[in-house]
Amino acid sequence: MPVFEKSTELPVSAEAAFDWHCRPGAFERLAPPWESIDLLSTDGVVDGGIARLRMRMGPLSKLWVAEHGGIVPGREFCDVQRTGPFARWEHTHAMQPVSEQQCLLTDRIEYRAPLGLLGEVIAGRLIRRSLERTFQYRHRVTELDLRFHTSTREKPAMKIAIGGSTGMVGTELVSFLTTGGHDVVRLVREKTSAEKASDETTGTVAWSPAEGTMDAAGLEGCDAVVHLGGYNIAERRWSDRVKRLIRDSRVDSTSLLARTLAGLKNPPKVFVCASAIGYYGDRGDDLMTEDSPPGPSFLSQTCVEWEDATRPARDAGIRVVNLRIGVVLSPKGGALKKMLTPFKLGGGGVVGNGRQWMSWIALDDLPRIIQHCLQEDSLSGPVNAVAPGAVDNRSFTKTLGHVLRRPTVFPLPAFVVRTLFGEMGNELLLGSTNVEPTRLEASGYDFAFPELEPALRHLLGR
């Protein structure tokens, strides 16, 4: 029977590593972003506890039911497949002490492919390769997360309210904070399926930005608030209606939240609100810092209003951080997800003249940046959330093609971009914004992925 095993030394005690794996959000932190696996429900890491997962493979999906057992507190636990894609699957997570502040994490999997020997012949190498990619990613995330949380362990755990908690960045942030031992409260409009599944591990506060209502009492006693909500700017071609949605979804919700926080008896100490590097607009080769003025474009003026909407909280003495987020890289969504299919098919190429600057940030860095902003008292006002290694479109195209091992010989001329996407394409695809994370670096933030190629290899399992 095939056996897969991978070990990595972690900079924490065995007990700390064990506790991290047992906290809500650990599955989400460890799920590779290139795979479509959803956690439907879990009883937690307890003997006999059941975890139900849904695996999506193109148009098909498969239910995977695993049972926890073999628990040795502070040392190891086991997952055994009860229903799923394998003929047999037994996964042991072991944490062996190396010293008081170091341990060896070992994942050991005994498995049998479906269809017996035939399945092993047909899919054996593919399964092995998939396990190697998956556990290289998992161990890297585990080490990076634990290293970060260890560096902040002298600061107390926080109760943090989050708006936009079910979006791509919000989902990542919730799991990062909960595995770090923080208490999360989600601001919710309607009970979506994702929110219902999260109710078991996080609290909720009802609000309706469209109606201007919020359960203010639910925010009393929160140490911090993060707001990430807003209509997807790349969802569709910009009409006047879509532009109103983009603007109003950001400004109105932020204004409601800021006014509510300002009126609390026990307001939070810090409010981190998303903004975007669209604030600067198309600036050619000029290097933008937090002190640079806004541009004249639609997105620039939207960001100006968005940031100004936090003023009531600032005037009430709450430390406010306006996080100007760059192009977020993840195969789960955003620009990278849309690029992957044409690039994998060999149809990738430069956009426009290829000289426009792209200031990016790996999804893995964003939760760390947000927690850093929450806990670093020196940060307030605008903070650029971008990696220090901005690249032009030509370099990005070449790097992504190299990582995917695909040619990049099919350009997308500027006139085609403008014809297909109009104003949206002109701002998002042809605009050039070279942004520097001046305040983050000055505050001591250590980027997990400061360079593009290592970030893409991590995110894509390459």
Secondary structure, DSSP 4 states (H G I P E B T S, - for coil): --EEEEEEEESS-HHHHHHHHHSTTHHHHHS-TTSEEEEEEE--SSTT-EEEEEEEETTEEEEEEEEEEEEETTTEEEEEEEESSSSEEEEEEEEEEEETTEEEEEEEEEEE-TTHHHHHHHHHHHHHHHHHHHHHHHHHHHHHHHHHHHHTTTSPP-EEEEESTTSHHHHHHHHHHHHTT-EEEEEESS--HHHHHHTTTSEEEEEETTTTEE-GGGGTT-SEEEE-----TTSS---HHHHHHHHHHHHHHHHHHHHHHHT-SS--SEEEEEEEGGGT---TTPEE-TTSPP-SSHHHHHHHHHHHTTHHHHHTT-EEEEEEE-EEE-TTSHHHHHHHHHHHTT----BTTS-SEE-EEETTHHHHHHHHHHH-TT--EEEEE--S--EEHHHHHHHHHHHHT------B-HHHHHHHHHHHHHHHTS---EE--HHHHHTT---S--SHHHHHHHHHT-
